[in-house]
């Protein structure tokens, strides 16, 4: 996120991480950090098999909707906000 803030400063842009597209960027970076730097999660209860364990936070957060939103918002950020270009919307289909 520091690099995005630096680019924003260099381009004299006011960056608001509380709304799109930067809100999505923050979610994706958080998801990335959960996958790359995992922490043990304690599953309480009586589980008969691995399949019955609750899904990890990162897995439950990995959705097609987030992927499509990320494609749209990263495109806006890179090409429109920072590059001044117009882009076409791309989607992932399950």
C-alpha positions as CSV (number, residue, x, y, z in Angstrom):
1,X,0.0,0.0,0.0
2,X,2.9,2.3,0.6
3,X,3.8,2.2,-3.1
4,X,0.3,3.2,-4.1
5,X,0.4,6.1,-1.6
6,X,3.8,7.2,-3.1
7,X,2.4,7.1,-6.6
8,X,-0.6,9.1,-5.5
9,X,1.6,11.7,-3.9
10,X,3.8,11.9,-7.0
11,X,0.7,12.4,-9.2
12,X,-0.9,14.9,-6.7
13,X,-3.9,12.6,-6.3
14,X,-6.0,12.5,-3.1
15,X,-6.3,8.8,-2.3
16,X,-9.3,7.6,-0.3
17,X,-8.9,4.0,0.8
18,X,-12.4,4.0,2.2
19,X,-14.1,3.9,-1.2
20,X,-13.6,2.2,-4.5
21,X,-11.3,1.6,-6.3
22,X,-8.8,1.8,-3.4
23,X,-11.1,0.0,-1.0
24,X,-10.9,-3.0,-3.3
25,X,-7.2,-2.7,-3.6
26,X,-6.9,-2.8,0.2
27,X,-9.1,-5.9,0.4
28,X,-7.0,-7.7,-2.2
29,X,-3.8,-6.8,-0.4
30,X,-5.3,-8.0,2.9
31,X,-6.4,-11.3,1.2
32,X,-2.9,-11.7,-0.3
33,X,-1.3,-11.2,3.1
34,X,-3.6,-13.8,4.7
35,X,-2.5,-16.3,2.1
36,X,1.2,-15.5,2.0
37,X,1.6,-15.0,5.8
38,X,-0.9,-17.5,7.3
39,X,-1.6,-17.7,11.0
40,X,-2.9,-20.8,12.7
41,X,-6.6,-20.7,13.3
42,X,-8.2,-22.6,16.2
43,X,-11.2,-24.6,15.2
44,X,-13.4,-25.2,18.2
45,X,-15.8,-28.1,18.3
46,X,-15.9,-31.8,17.5
47,X,-15.0,-32.4,13.8
48,X,-15.2,-35.9,12.4
49,X,-13.2,-35.1,9.3
50,X,-11.1,-32.4,7.6
51,X,-14.0,-31.6,5.3
52,X,-16.2,-30.6,8.2
53,X,-13.7,-28.0,9.5
54,X,-14.7,-24.4,9.0
55,X,-13.2,-22.7,5.9
56,X,-10.2,-20.4,6.6
57,X,-10.9,-16.7,6.4
58,X,-8.8,-16.3,3.2
59,X,-10.7,-19.1,1.4
60,X,-14.1,-17.7,2.4
61,X,-13.0,-14.3,1.2
62,X,-11.9,-15.5,-2.2
63,X,-14.9,-15.1,-4.4
64,X,-15.6,-14.5,-8.1
65,X,-17.3,-11.3,-7.1
66,X,-14.2,-10.0,-5.5
67,X,-12.1,-11.1,-8.5
68,X,-14.4,-9.2,-10.9
69,X,-14.5,-6.2,-8.7
70,X,-10.7,-6.3,-8.4
71,X,-10.2,-6.5,-12.2
72,X,-12.5,-3.5,-12.6
73,X,-11.1,-1.4,-9.8
74,X,-7.4,-2.2,-10.5
75,X,-8.0,-1.2,-14.1
76,X,-9.6,2.0,-13.0
77,X,-6.8,2.7,-10.7
78,X,-3.9,1.9,-13.1
79,X,-5.3,3.1,-16.4
80,X,-7.7,5.8,-15.5
81,X,-6.6,7.3,-12.1
82,X,-2.8,7.0,-12.7
83,X,-2.6,6.7,-16.5
84,X,-5.4,8.8,-17.9
85,X,-6.6,6.0,-20.2
86,X,-10.0,4.4,-20.9
87,X,-10.3,0.6,-20.5
88,X,-12.9,-2.0,-21.2
89,X,-14.5,-4.0,-18.4
90,X,-13.2,-7.6,-18.1
91,X,-14.9,-10.3,-16.0
92,X,-14.1,-13.8,-14.8
93,X,-16.8,-16.5,-15.1
94,X,-16.9,-19.6,-13.0
